[in-house]
Amino acid sequence: MSMVHLVLIPIPEQAPEREPGRNRAIDLKMGFTTVLAIPGLLSLIIFSMFNNFVGGVYMALMDLRADDHVR
């Protein structure tokens, strides 16, 4: 119920200004270049992605196993 009250509170804010000549493709390229420039960051990102994927699958399988024991 309190979330409904928070949604009704107006918060005035201005739209962010974009720099002329910049678009999302440039930001994406710069981000990828930055990740490659920092030693070990790409491998850390890949490891984290793999770890989260395996952890999610493991949790889903354990949830199925727990449901079997309840019934």
Secondary structure as GFF3:
##gff-version 3
##sequence-region A 1 71
A	DSSP	alpha_helix	2	7	.	.	.	ID=ss1
A	DSSP	alpha_helix	24	37	.	.	.	ID=ss2
A	DSSP	alpha_helix	41	70	.	.	.	ID=ss3
###
